[in-house]
Amino acid sequence: MAGRAQFWLTYCGSAPEPAELAARWNWDPWLLAAIAVASATHVLLAPRDRTRDAAFAGLVLAMLVLFVSPFCSLGAALFTARVVHHLVLVFVLAPLLVVLWGEALLRVRGSLAVWTAVQALVFWAWHVPTLYAAALSHDGLFWTMQLSIALSSAVWWAKLARAPVAGSVAALLAAMVLMGLLGALLTFAPHAIYEPHLLTTRPWGLSALEDQQIGGVVMWAPGSLVYLVAAMAILFRRLFGNQPAEPVR
């Protein structure tokens, strides 16, 4: 078993124990160089715009948290941390990409309905145990996972923002159901299904199954809730956003 544990050397390194987590930063020179070049390009060449500048700063911050900070390493130990990582890709990083490159994303072919299916399929696919394990053991597949989740979600958010109210609400509710279904399946699975975490959760006080169940609940409840809140916000704005103000009596 110990030999198998050594196999799971993820992009972010081996699974840390609690006492060593704070020191487990990822100083990948290629990643840091890419972030530095992108930042310099934005500062020097992009027209100044407060909204876009804030979005780019948020994007860089999200990248640093997900891929450089000790949180990156935590995802090698706990499936729950990996779920949070993927939700940040969908709900934080992808919308920031829409703010920065929304027009380009809108030019991608396919309707909102098609991209609702595509982004859900991509998210589900990377949580198939064999694909998940492959991504955590191969850097190229790891980055394929990150880019496909983030970009498919970004295209979906871009098309959602331009869709009629009925279509956008329907897409959000469909995404909510699909996210919740995956979370429920993981929560109620009778045994742990993610091999990379079978031997990494005990130092954190959890069995592999308990870690998987917590990750499923995070996906099922907070993950689905984001879609529901967005749908309710669209409906609220549609129903009440354009109402004339009440006269002062």
MIDOSE-1310 file (N, C-alpha, C; in nm, 2 decimals, decimal comma, always signed):
residues 249
magr	+0,08/-0,12/+0,00/+0,00/+0,00/+0,00/+0,09/+0,12/+0,00; +0,20/+0,12/+0,08/+0,28/+0,24/+0,08/+0,34/+0,27/-0,06; +0,37/+0,17/-0,13/+0,42/+0,19/-0,27/+0,32/+0,26/-0,36; +0,19/+0,22/-0,34/+0,09/+0,28/-0,42/+0,07/+0,43/-0,38
aqfw	+0,09/+0,46/-0,25/+0,07/+0,60/-0,21/+0,17/+0,69/-0,27; +0,29/+0,64/-0,30/+0,39/+0,72/-0,36/+0,36/+0,76/-0,51; +0,27/+0,68/-0,57/+0,23/+0,70/-0,71/+0,16/+0,83/-0,73; +0,08/+0,87/-0,63/+0,00/+0,99/-0,65/+0,08/+1,12/-0,62
ltyc	+0,17/+1,15/-0,71/+0,24/+1,28/-0,70/+0,17/+1,37/-0,80; +0,09/+1,46/-0,74/+0,01/+1,55/-0,83/+0,09/+1,67/-0,87; +0,03/+1,75/-0,96/+0,09/+1,87/-1,00/+0,13/+1,96/-0,88; +0,05/+1,96/-0,78/+0,08/+2,04/-0,66/+0,16/+1,97/-0,56
gsap	+0,22/+1,85/-0,59/+0,30/+1,78/-0,50/+0,23/+1,66/-0,43; +0,30/+1,60/-0,34/+0,24/+1,49/-0,27/+0,14/+1,54/-0,16; +0,06/+1,45/-0,11/-0,04/+1,49/-0,01/+0,02/+1,54/+0,12; -0,01/+1,66/+0,17/+0,06/+1,70/+0,29/-0,02/+1,65/+0,41
epae	+0,05/+1,65/+0,53/-0,01/+1,64/+0,65/-0,04/+1,77/+0,71; -0,13/+1,79/+0,81/-0,16/+1,92/+0,86/-0,04/+2,00/+0,91; +0,06/+1,94/+0,97/+0,17/+2,02/+1,03/+0,25/+2,08/+0,92; +0,25/+2,03/+0,80/+0,34/+2,08/+0,70/+0,27/+2,16/+0,59
laar	+0,14/+2,18/+0,60/+0,06/+2,24/+0,50/+0,11/+2,38/+0,47; +0,13/+2,46/+0,58/+0,16/+2,60/+0,56/+0,29/+2,63/+0,48; +0,38/+2,53/+0,48/+0,50/+2,54/+0,40/+0,49/+2,49/+0,26; +0,38/+2,44/+0,22/+0,36/+2,37/+0,09/+0,31/+2,46/-0,02
wnwd	+0,40/+2,56/-0,05/+0,37/+2,65/-0,16/+0,42/+2,59/-0,29; +0,35/+2,62/-0,40/+0,39/+2,56/-0,53/+0,47/+2,67/-0,61; +0,60/+2,66/-0,62/+0,68/+2,76/-0,69/+0,72/+2,71/-0,83; +0,62/+2,66/-0,90/+0,64/+2,62/-1,04/+0,69/+2,74/-1,13
pwll	+0,81/+2,74/-1,18/+0,86/+2,86/-1,25/+0,78/+2,89/-1,38; +0,73/+2,78/-1,44/+0,65/+2,81/-1,57/+0,52/+2,88/-1,53; +0,45/+2,83/-1,43/+0,33/+2,90/-1,39/+0,35/+3,04/-1,35; +0,45/+3,06/-1,26/+0,48/+3,20/-1,21/+0,52/+3,29/-1,33
aaia	+0,59/+3,24/-1,42/+0,63/+3,32/-1,54/+0,51/+3,35/-1,62; +0,42/+3,26/-1,64/+0,30/+3,28/-1,72/+0,21/+3,39/-1,65; +0,20/+3,38/-1,52/+0,12/+3,48/-1,45/+0,19/+3,62/-1,46; +0,32/+3,62/-1,45/+0,40/+3,75/-1,46/+0,38/+3,81/-1,60
vasa	+0,40/+3,73/-1,70/+0,39/+3,78/-1,84/+0,25/+3,83/-1,87; +0,15/+3,76/-1,82/+0,01/+3,80/-1,85/-0,02/+3,93/-1,77; +0,03/+3,94/-1,65/+0,01/+4,06/-1,57/+0,08/+4,18/-1,64; +0,20/+4,16/-1,68/+0,27/+4,27/-1,75/+0,20/+4,31/-1,88
thvl	+0,16/+4,22/-1,95/+0,09/+4,25/-2,08/-0,04/+4,33/-2,05; -0,11/+4,29/-1,95/-0,24/+4,36/-1,92/-0,21/+4,50/-1,87; -0,11/+4,52/-1,79/-0,07/+4,65/-1,74/-0,02/+4,74/-1,85; +0,06/+4,69/-1,94/+0,13/+4,77/-2,04/+0,04/+4,79/-2,16
lapr	-0,04/+4,70/-2,20/-0,11/+4,70/-2,33/-0,26/+4,72/-2,32; -0,32/+4,67/-2,22/-0,47/+4,68/-2,21/-0,51/+4,82/-2,18; -0,62/+4,87/-2,25/-0,67/+5,00/-2,21/-0,72/+5,00/-2,07; -0,70/+5,11/-2,00/-0,74/+5,12/-1,86/-0,89/+5,12/-1,85
drtr	-0,94/+5,03/-1,77/-1,09/+5,02/-1,74/-1,10/+4,96/-1,60; -1,17/+5,03/-1,52/-1,17/+4,99/-1,38/-1,23/+4,85/-1,36; -1,34/+4,82/-1,43/-1,41/+4,69/-1,42/-1,31/+4,58/-1,47; -1,25/+4,60/-1,59/-1,17/+4,50/-1,64/-1,04/+4,48/-1,56
daaf	-0,99/+4,59/-1,51/-0,87/+4,59/-1,42/-0,90/+4,51/-1,29; -1,01/+4,54/-1,23/-1,05/+4,46/-1,11/-1,07/+4,31/-1,14; -1,13/+4,28/-1,26/-1,15/+4,14/-1,30/-1,02/+4,07/-1,32; -0,92/+4,14/-1,38/-0,79/+4,08/-1,40/-0,72/+4,06/-1,27
aglv	-0,73/+4,16/-1,18/-0,67/+4,14/-1,05/-0,73/+4,02/-0,97; -0,86/+4,01/-0,98/-0,93/+3,89/-0,92/-0,89/+3,76/-0,98; -0,87/+3,76/-1,12/-0,82/+3,64/-1,19/-0,69/+3,60/-1,14; -0,60/+3,69/-1,13/-0,46/+3,66/-1,08/-0,47/+3,61/-0,94
laml	-0,55/+3,68/-0,85/-0,56/+3,63/-0,71/-0,61/+3,49/-0,71; -0,72/+3,46/-0,79/-0,77/+3,32/-0,79/-0,67/+3,22/-0,83; -0,59/+3,26/-0,93/-0,48/+3,17/-0,98/-0,38/+3,14/-0,87; -0,34/+3,25/-0,80/-0,24/+3,23/-0,69/-0,30/+3,14/-0,58
vlfv	-0,42/+3,16/-0,55/-0,48/+3,08/-0,44/-0,49/+2,93/-0,48; -0,54/+2,91/-0,60/-0,57/+2,77/-0,65/-0,44/+2,70/-0,68; -0,34/+2,76/-0,74/-0,23/+2,69/-0,79/-0,10/+2,72/-0,73; -0,09/+2,82/-0,65/+0,04/+2,85/-0,58/+0,04/+2,84/-0,43
spfc	-0,07/+2,88/-0,37/-0,08/+2,87/-0,22/-0,09/+2,73/-0,17; -0,07/+2,71/-0,04/-0,09/+2,57/+0,01/-0,22/+2,50/-0,02; -0,32/+2,58/-0,06/-0,45/+2,52/-0,09/-0,43/+2,43/-0,21; -0,34/+2,46/-0,30/-0,31/+2,37/-0,41/-0,27/+2,23/-0,36
slga	-0,18/+2,23/-0,26/-0,13/+2,10/-0,20/-0,24/+2,03/-0,13; -0,33/+2,11/-0,06/-0,44/+2,05/+0,01/-0,53/+1,96/-0,07; -0,54/+2,00/-0,20/-0,62/+1,92/-0,29/-0,57/+1,79/-0,33; -0,44/+1,77/-0,30/-0,38/+1,63/-0,31/-0,42/+1,54/-0,20
alft	-0,45/+1,60/-0,09/-0,49/+1,52/+0,03/-0,63/+1,50/+0,04; -0,71/+1,60/+0,02/-0,86/+1,59/+0,05/-0,94/+1,61/-0,08; -1,03/+1,52/-0,11/-1,12/+1,54/-0,22/-1,21/+1,66/-0,19; -1,25/+1,69/-0,07/-1,33/+1,81/-0,04/-1,26/+1,94/-0,09
arvv	-1,13/+1,95/-0,07/-1,05/+2,07/-0,12/-1,05/+2,07/-0,27; -1,05/+1,96/-0,33/-1,05/+1,95/-0,48/-1,19/+2,00/-0,53; -1,30/+1,96/-0,46/-1,43/+2,01/-0,50/-1,44/+2,16/-0,49; -1,39/+2,22/-0,38/-1,39/+2,36/-0,36/-1,31/+2,43/-0,47
hhlv	-1,20/+2,37/-0,51/-1,11/+2,41/-0,62/-1,19/+2,42/-0,75; -1,26/+2,31/-0,78/-1,34/+2,31/-0,90/-1,46/+2,41/-0,90; -1,52/+2,43/-0,78/-1,63/+2,53/-0,77/-1,58/+2,67/-0,79; -1,46/+2,70/-0,74/-1,40/+2,83/-0,77/-1,37/+2,85/-0,92
lvfv	-1,33/+2,75/-0,99/-1,31/+2,76/-1,13/-1,45/+2,80/-1,20; -1,55/+2,73/-1,16/-1,68/+2,75/-1,22/-1,75/+2,88/-1,18; -1,74/+2,92/-1,05/-1,82/+3,03/-1,00/-1,74/+3,16/-0,98; -1,61/+3,15/-0,98/-1,53/+3,27/-0,97/-1,44/+3,30/-1,09
lapl	-1,36/+3,20/-1,12/-1,26/+3,23/-1,23/-1,33/+3,24/-1,37; -1,43/+3,15/-1,39/-1,50/+3,16/-1,52/-1,58/+3,29/-1,54; -1,65/+3,34/-1,44/-1,72/+3,47/-1,46/-1,62/+3,59/-1,48; -1,50/+3,58/-1,42/-1,40/+3,68/-1,44/-1,35/+3,68/-1,58
lvvl	-1,34/+3,56/-1,64/-1,30/+3,55/-1,78/-1,41/+3,61/-1,87; -1,53/+3,60/-1,83/-1,64/+3,66/-1,91/-1,63/+3,82/-1,91; -1,59/+3,87/-1,79/-1,58/+4,02/-1,78/-1,46/+4,06/-1,87; -1,36/+3,98/-1,88/-1,24/+4,02/-1,95/-1,25/+3,99/-2,10
wgea	-1,31/+3,88/-2,14/-1,31/+3,84/-2,28/-1,45/+3,79/-2,32; -1,56/+3,86/-2,27/-1,69/+3,81/-2,30/-1,73/+3,81/-2,45; -1,69/+3,91/-2,52/-1,72/+3,91/-2,67/-1,66/+3,80/-2,74; -1,53/+3,76/-2,71/-1,47/+3,65/-2,77/-1,54/+3,52/-2,74
llrv	-1,58/+3,51/-2,61/-1,65/+3,38/-2,57/-1,78/+3,37/-2,64; -1,85/+3,48/-2,66/-1,98/+3,48/-2,73/-1,97/+3,43/-2,87; -1,85/+3,45/-2,93/-1,83/+3,40/-3,07/-1,81/+3,25/-3,08; -1,80/+3,19/-2,97/-1,79/+3,04/-2,98/-1,92/+2,98/-3,02
rgsl	-1,92/+2,89/-3,11/-2,05/+2,84/-3,17/-2,12/+2,76/-3,07; -2,26/+2,75/-3,08/-2,34/+2,67/-2,99/-2,43/+2,76/-2,91; -2,55/+2,71/-2,89/-2,66/+2,78/-2,81/-2,63/+2,76/-2,66; -2,71/+2,84/-2,59/-2,70/+2,82/-2,44/-2,74/+2,68/-2,40
avwt	-2,84/+2,62/-2,46/-2,88/+2,49/-2,43/-2,76/+2,39/-2,45; -2,70/+2,41/-2,57/-2,58/+2,32/-2,60/-2,47/+2,33/-2,49; -2,44/+2,46/-2,46/-2,33/+2,48/-2,36/-2,37/+2,45/-2,22; -2,50/+2,45/-2,19/-2,55/+2,40/-2,06/-2,51/+2,25/-2,05
avqa	-2,54/+2,18/-2,15/-2,50/+2,03/-2,16/-2,35/+2,01/-2,16; -2,28/+2,09/-2,24/-2,13/+2,08/-2,25/-2,06/+2,10/-2,11; -2,10/+2,21/-2,05/-2,02/+2,24/-1,93/-2,06/+2,14/-1,82; -2,18/+2,09/-1,81/-2,21/+1,99/-1,72/-2,14/+1,86/-1,75
lvfw	-2,14/+1,82/-1,88/-2,07/+1,70/-1,92/-1,92/+1,71/-1,88; -1,86/+1,82/-1,91/-1,72/+1,84/-1,87/-1,69/+1,82/-1,72; -1,78/+1,88/-1,64/-1,77/+1,88/-1,50/-1,79/+1,74/-1,45; -1,89/+1,67/-1,50/-1,91/+1,53/-1,46/-1,80/+1,44/-1,50
awhv	-1,75/+1,46/-1,62/-1,65/+1,37/-1,68/-1,52/+1,37/-1,59; -1,48/+1,49/-1,54/-1,36/+1,49/-1,46/-1,38/+1,44/-1,32; -1,50/+1,41/-1,29/-1,53/+1,34/-1,16/-1,56/+1,19/-1,17; -1,54/+1,14/-1,29/-1,54/+1,00/-1,31/-1,41/+0,95/-1,25
ptly	-1,41/+0,85/-1,16/-1,29/+0,81/-1,09/-1,16/+0,79/-1,17; -1,18/+0,72/-1,29/-1,06/+0,69/-1,37/-1,00/+0,82/-1,42; -1,08/+0,91/-1,48/-1,03/+1,04/-1,53/-0,98/+1,13/-1,42; -1,04/+1,13/-1,31/-1,00/+1,21/-1,19/-0,86/+1,16/-1,15
aaal	-0,84/+1,03/-1,13/-0,71/+0,98/-1,09/-0,61/+1,01/-1,20; -0,64/+1,00/-1,32/-0,54/+1,03/-1,43/-0,50/+1,17/-1,42; -0,59/+1,26/-1,40/-0,56/+1,41/-1,39/-0,47/+1,44/-1,27; -0,48/+1,36/-1,17/-0,40/+1,39/-1,05/-0,26/+1,32/-1,06
shdg	-0,24/+1,24/-1,16/-0,11/+1,18/-1,17/-0,03/+1,22/-1,30; -0,09/+1,32/-1,37/-0,02/+1,36/-1,49/-0,05/+1,51/-1,51; +0,06/+1,59/-1,52/+0,05/+1,73/-1,52/-0,03/+1,78/-1,64; +0,00/+1,72/-1,76/-0,08/+1,76/-1,88/-0,23/+1,74/-1,86
lfwt	-0,27/+1,63/-1,81/-0,41/+1,60/-1,79/-0,46/+1,69/-1,68; -0,38/+1,72/-1,58/-0,43/+1,81/-1,47/-0,47/+1,95/-1,53; -0,38/+2,00/-1,62/-0,41/+2,13/-1,68/-0,52/+2,12/-1,78; -0,53/+2,01/-1,84/-0,65/+1,99/-1,93/-0,78/+2,00/-1,85
mqls	-0,78/+1,93/-1,73/-0,89/+1,94/-1,65/-0,93/+2,08/-1,61; -0,82/+2,16/-1,56/-0,85/+2,30/-1,52/-0,90/+2,38/-1,63; -0,84/+2,38/-1,75/-0,88/+2,46/-1,86/-1,01/+2,42/-1,91; -1,04/+2,29/-1,92/-1,17/+2,26/-1,98/-1,29/+2,29/-1,89
ials	-1,27/+2,28/-1,76/-1,37/+2,32/-1,66/-1,39/+2,47/-1,67; -1,28/+2,55/-1,66/-1,29/+2,69/-1,66/-1,35/+2,75/-1,79; -1,30/+2,70/-1,90/-1,34/+2,76/-2,03/-1,48/+2,72/-2,07; -1,52/+2,59/-2,04/-1,66/+2,56/-2,08/-1,75/+2,63/-1,99
savw	-1,72/+2,66/-1,86/-1,80/+2,73/-1,78/-1,81/+2,88/-1,82; -1,69/+2,93/-1,86/-1,69/+3,07/-1,91/-1,78/+3,10/-2,03; -1,77/+3,00/-2,13/-1,86/+3,02/-2,25/-2,00/+3,01/-2,20; -2,03/+2,92/-2,11/-2,17/+2,91/-2,06/-2,22/+3,04/-2,00
wakl	-2,14/+3,09/-1,91/-2,18/+3,22/-1,84/-2,19/+3,33/-1,94; -2,11/+3,34/-2,04/-2,12/+3,44/-2,14/-2,25/+3,43/-2,22; -2,28/+3,31/-2,26/-2,41/+3,30/-2,33/-2,53/+3,32/-2,24; -2,52/+3,28/-2,12/-2,62/+3,30/-2,02/-2,65/+3,45/-2,00
arap	-2,55/+3,53/-2,00/-2,57/+3,67/-1,97/-2,64/+3,74/-2,09; -2,64/+3,68/-2,21/-2,71/+3,75/-2,32/-2,84/+3,68/-2,36; -2,88/+3,58/-2,28/-3,00/+3,50/-2,31/-3,12/+3,57/-2,26; -3,24/+3,54/-2,32/-3,36/+3,59/-2,26/-3,38/+3,54/-2,12
vags	-3,47/+3,60/-2,05/-3,49/+3,56/-1,91/-3,53/+3,42/-1,89; -3,63/+3,37/-1,97/-3,68/+3,24/-1,96/-3,57/+3,14/-1,99; -3,49/+3,16/-2,09/-3,38/+3,07/-2,13/-3,27/+3,07/-2,02; -3,23/+3,19/-1,97/-3,13/+3,19/-1,87/-3,17/+3,12/-1,74
vaal	-3,30/+3,14/-1,70/-3,35/+3,08/-1,58/-3,35/+2,93/-1,59; -3,40/+2,88/-1,71/-3,40/+2,74/-1,74/-3,27/+2,68/-1,74; -3,17/+2,75/-1,79/-3,03/+2,69/-1,80/-2,97/+2,69/-1,66; -3,00/+2,79/-1,58/-2,95/+2,79/-1,44/-3,01/+2,68/-1,36
laam	-3,14/+2,65/-1,37/-3,21/+2,55/-1,30/-3,16/+2,41/-1,34; -3,13/+2,40/-1,47/-3,08/+2,27/-1,52/-2,94/+2,24/-1,47; -2,86/+2,35/-1,47/-2,72/+2,33/-1,41/-2,73/+2,30/-1,26; -2,82/+2,36/-1,19/-2,84/+2,34/-1,05/-2,87/+2,19/-1,03
vlmg	-2,97/+2,14/-1,10/-3,01/+2,00/-1,09/-2,89/+1,90/-1,12; -2,82/+1,93/-1,22/-2,71/+1,84/-1,26/-2,59/+1,85/-1,16; -2,56/+1,97/-1,11/-2,46/+1,98/-1,00/-2,51/+1,91/-0,88; -2,63/+1,93/-0,84/-2,69/+1,86/-0,72/-2,69/+1,71/-0,73
llga	-2,72/+1,66/-0,85/-2,73/+1,52/-0,87/-2,59/+1,45/-0,85; -2,49/+1,52/-0,91/-2,35/+1,46/-0,89/-2,31/+1,47/-0,74; -2,34/+1,58/-0,68/-2,31/+1,59/-0,53/-2,38/+1,48/-0,45; -2,51/+1,46/-0,49/-2,59/+1,36/-0,41/-2,53/+1,22/-0,43
lltf	-2,49/+1,19/-0,56/-2,44/+1,05/-0,59/-2,31/+1,03/-0,51; -2,23/+1,14/-0,50/-2,10/+1,12/-0,42/-2,13/+1,11/-0,27; -2,23/+1,19/-0,22/-2,26/+1,18/-0,08/-2,31/+1,05/-0,04; -2,40/+0,99/-0,12/-2,46/+0,86/-0,08/-2,39/+0,74/-0,14
apha	-2,28/+0,75/-0,20/-2,20/+0,64/-0,25/-2,16/+0,55/-0,13; -2,17/+0,42/-0,14/-2,15/+0,33/-0,03/-2,00/+0,31/+0,01; -1,91/+0,35/-0,08/-1,77/+0,34/-0,05/-1,70/+0,45/-0,13; -1,57/+0,47/-0,08/-1,49/+0,57/-0,15/-1,45/+0,53/-0,29
iyep	-1,46/+0,62/-0,38/-1,43/+0,58/-0,52/-1,31/+0,65/-0,58; -1,25/+0,74/-0,51/-1,13/+0,82/-0,56/-1,00/+0,76/-0,51; -0,93/+0,68/-0,59/-0,81/+0,62/-0,54/-0,71/+0,71/-0,49; -0,68/+0,83/-0,55/-0,58/+0,92/-0,50/-0,59/+0,96/-0,36
hllt	-0,72/+0,95/-0,30/-0,74/+1,00/-0,17/-0,76/+0,88/-0,07; -0,75/+0,76/-0,11/-0,77/+0,65/-0,02/-0,68/+0,64/+0,10; -0,55/+0,69/+0,08/-0,45/+0,69/+0,18/-0,41/+0,82/+0,23; -0,48/+0,93/+0,20/-0,43/+1,06/+0,23/-0,52/+1,14/+0,33
trpw	-0,63/+1,09/+0,37/-0,73/+1,16/+0,45/-0,71/+1,14/+0,60; -0,65/+1,03/+0,64/-0,65/+1,00/+0,78/-0,57/+1,10/+0,86; -0,46/+1,16/+0,82/-0,40/+1,26/+0,90/-0,49/+1,38/+0,92; -0,59/+1,40/+0,85/-0,68/+1,51/+0,86/-0,81/+1,47/+0,94
glsa	-0,80/+1,35/+1,00/-0,91/+1,31/+1,09/-1,03/+1,26/+1,02; -1,02/+1,22/+0,89/-1,13/+1,17/+0,81/-1,10/+1,04/+0,74; -1,20/+0,96/+0,72/-1,18/+0,84/+0,63/-1,20/+0,89/+0,49; -1,15/+0,81/+0,40/-1,17/+0,85/+0,26/-1,32/+0,87/+0,22
ledq	-1,40/+0,78/+0,28/-1,55/+0,79/+0,25/-1,61/+0,92/+0,31; -1,57/+0,95/+0,43/-1,62/+1,08/+0,50/-1,57/+1,20/+0,42; -1,45/+1,20/+0,37/-1,40/+1,31/+0,29/-1,48/+1,32/+0,16; -1,51/+1,21/+0,10/-1,59/+1,21/-0,02/-1,73/+1,26/+0,00
qigg	-1,79/+1,22/+0,12/-1,92/+1,26/+0,15/-1,93/+1,41/+0,17; -1,83/+1,47/+0,24/-1,83/+1,61/+0,27/-1,81/+1,69/+0,13; -1,72/+1,64/+0,05/-1,71/+1,70/-0,09/-1,84/+1,69/-0,16; -1,91/+1,58/-0,15/-2,04/+1,57/-0,22/-2,14/+1,67/-0,17
vvmw	-2,14/+1,69/-0,04/-2,24/+1,78/+0,02/-2,20/+1,93/-0,02; -2,07/+1,96/-0,03/-2,03/+2,09/-0,07/-2,08/+2,12/-0,21; -2,06/+2,02/-0,30/-2,11/+2,03/-0,44/-2,26/+2,04/-0,44; -2,33/+1,96/-0,36/-2,47/+1,94/-0,37/-2,54/+2,07/-0,31
apgs	-2,50/+2,12/-0,20/-2,57/+2,23/-0,13/-2,51/+2,37/-0,18; -2,39/+2,41/-0,14/-2,34/+2,54/-0,18/-2,33/+2,55/-0,33; -2,28/+2,44/-0,40/-2,26/+2,45/-0,54/-2,40/+2,47/-0,61; -2,50/+2,39/-0,58/-2,63/+2,41/-0,64/-2,69/+2,54/-0,60
lvyl	-2,67/+2,59/-0,48/-2,73/+2,71/-0,43/-2,69/+2,83/-0,52; -2,57/+2,83/-0,56/-2,52/+2,95/-0,65/-2,61/+2,96/-0,77; -2,64/+2,85/-0,84/-2,72/+2,85/-0,95/-2,86/+2,90/-0,92; -2,92/+2,85/-0,81/-3,05/+2,89/-0,76/-3,06/+3,04/-0,73
vaam	-2,96/+3,09/-0,66/-2,96/+3,23/-0,63/-2,95/+3,32/-0,75; -2,87/+3,27/-0,85/-2,86/+3,35/-0,97/-2,99/+3,35/-1,05; -3,06/+3,24/-1,05/-3,19/+3,23/-1,12/-3,29/+3,32/-1,05; -3,29/+3,32/-0,92/-3,38/+3,40/-0,84/-3,35/+3,55/-0,87
ailf	-3,22/+3,59/-0,87/-3,19/+3,72/-0,90/-3,23/+3,77/-1,03; -3,22/+3,69/-1,13/-3,27/+3,72/-1,27/-3,42/+3,74/-1,27; -3,49/+3,65/-1,20/-3,64/+3,67/-1,20/-3,68/+3,79/-1,12; -3,61/+3,82/-1,01/-3,64/+3,94/-0,93/-3,62/+4,06/-1,01
rrlf	-3,51/+4,07/-1,08/-3,48/+4,19/-1,16/-3,58/+4,20/-1,27; -3,62/+4,09/-1,33/-3,72/+4,10/-1,44/-3,86/+4,15/-1,39; -3,89/+4,10/-1,27/-4,03/+4,13/-1,21/-4,03/+4,27/-1,15; -3,92/+4,31/-1,09/-3,92/+4,43/-1,01/-3,82/+4,54/-1,05
gnqp	-3,73/+4,50/-1,13/-3,62/+4,59/-1,16/-3,66/+4,71/-1,24; -3,76/+4,70/-1,32/-3,80/+4,82/-1,40/-3,93/+4,88/-1,36; -3,97/+4,85/-1,23/-4,09/+4,91/-1,18/-4,07/+5,06/-1,15; -4,16/+5,15/-1,18/-4,14/+5,29/-1,15/-4,15/+5,31/-1,00
aepv	-4,07/+5,41/-0,95/-4,07/+5,43/-0,81/-4,20/+5,48/-0,76; -4,24/+5,44/-0,63/-4,36/+5,49/-0,57/-4,35/+5,64/-0,55; -4,46/+5,71/-0,58/-4,46/+5,85/-0,55/-4,45/+5,88/-0,40; -4,37/+5,98/-0,36/-4,36/+6,02/-0,22/-4,49/+6,08/-0,18
r	-4,54/+6,03/-0,07/-4,67/+6,09/-0,01/-4,64/+6,19/+0,10
